[in-house]
Amino acid sequence: MNYTHQNLADGKWFKLSLAEQLGNIGSEVDRIISWKKKGNIIYAEKAFFRAVELLALTTSDKRWYGPRLKELCRLKEVLCDSFLGGELYNTPLEYFSKYFYQFALVARKGL
């Protein structure tokens, strides 16, 4: 499979902590929000696909099997719904920025 983040898919992603993984996904979500505000749907869509790709890599990480996997799958589901209009869960994209920011802080502190 061809990945946008090929170097991460080749194994580097699986060496990151869960906080680091989710913090990186949050960066893509922030790009989605930024590009949508600027009216550039093409770039927002590209950032969305990168975020989903990173979430797919995270869910394939065997370290997160169990309750974490369930939450990660639900996160992916709600993020996709939000990007596509939020009709099912009614969750604004800005919510995800706040959600992922907490993981970025933990990753930065090295906890």
C-alpha positions in Angstrom: 0.0 0.0 0.0 1.2 3.5 -0.8 1.2 5.8 2.2 1.6 9.5 2.3 3.7 9.0 5.5 5.7 6.1 4.0 8.6 6.5 6.5 6.2 6.3 9.4 4.4 3.3 7.9 7.7 1.5 7.5 8.0 1.2 11.3 8.9 4.6 12.8 5.2 5.2 13.8 5.2 2.1 15.9 8.1 3.4 18.0 6.1 6.5 19.1 4.1 6.5 22.3 0.3 6.8 22.0 0.5 10.5 23.1 3.1 11.2 20.3 0.9 9.4 17.8 -2.2 11.3 18.7 -0.3 14.6 19.0 0.8 14.1 15.4 -2.7 13.2 14.3 -3.8 16.4 16.0 -1.4 18.4 13.8 -3.2 17.2 10.7 -6.6 18.0 12.3 -5.4 21.5 13.0 -4.4 21.7 9.3 -7.9 20.6 8.3 -9.5 23.3 10.4 -7.1 26.0 9.1 -7.6 25.1 5.5 -11.4 25.0 5.9 -11.4 28.4 7.5 -9.3 29.7 4.5 -11.9 28.1 2.1 -9.4 25.7 0.6 -11.3 22.5 0.6 -8.8 20.6 -1.5 -6.0 21.1 1.1 -8.4 20.5 3.9 -9.3 17.2 2.3 -5.7 16.2 1.9 -5.0 16.9 5.5 -8.1 14.9 6.4 -6.8 11.9 4.4 -3.4 12.2 6.1 -5.1 12.3 9.6 -7.2 9.2 8.7 -4.1 7.4 7.4 -2.3 8.1 10.7 -5.3 6.9 12.7 -5.2 3.7 10.6 -1.6 3.2 11.5 -2.4 3.8 15.1 -5.2 1.3 15.1 -2.9 -1.3 13.5 -0.4 -0.8 16.3 -0.7 -4.0 18.4 0.2 -2.2 21.6 -3.2 -0.5 21.6 -5.4 -3.6 21.3 -8.1 -3.8 23.9 -10.1 -0.9 25.3 -7.7 1.6 23.6 -8.4 0.2 20.2 -12.2 0.6 20.7 -11.7 4.3 21.6 -9.3 4.8 18.6 -11.9 3.3 16.2 -14.6 5.4 17.6 -12.4 8.5 17.3 -11.8 7.7 13.7 -15.6 7.3 13.1 -16.5 10.6 14.8 -13.7 12.5 13.0 -14.9 11.2 9.7 -18.5 12.1 10.5 -17.4 15.6 11.6 -15.4 16.2 8.4 -18.3 15.1 6.3 -20.8 17.4 8.0 -21.3 16.0 11.4 -24.9 14.7 10.9 -24.5 11.6 13.0 -22.5 12.8 16.0 -22.9 16.6 15.7 -19.2 17.1 16.7 -17.5 20.2 15.4 -13.9 19.8 14.1 -12.7 22.3 16.7 -13.5 19.8 19.4 -10.8 17.5 18.0 -8.2 20.3 18.2 -8.8 20.5 21.9 -8.9 16.7 22.3 -5.6 16.1 20.5 -3.8 19.1 22.1 -3.8 17.3 25.4 -1.9 14.4 23.9 0.6 16.8 22.3 1.3 18.4 25.7 1.8 14.9 27.3 4.1 13.9 24.4 6.1 17.1 24.7 6.6 16.6 28.5 7.7 13.1 27.8 5.2 11.5 30.1 
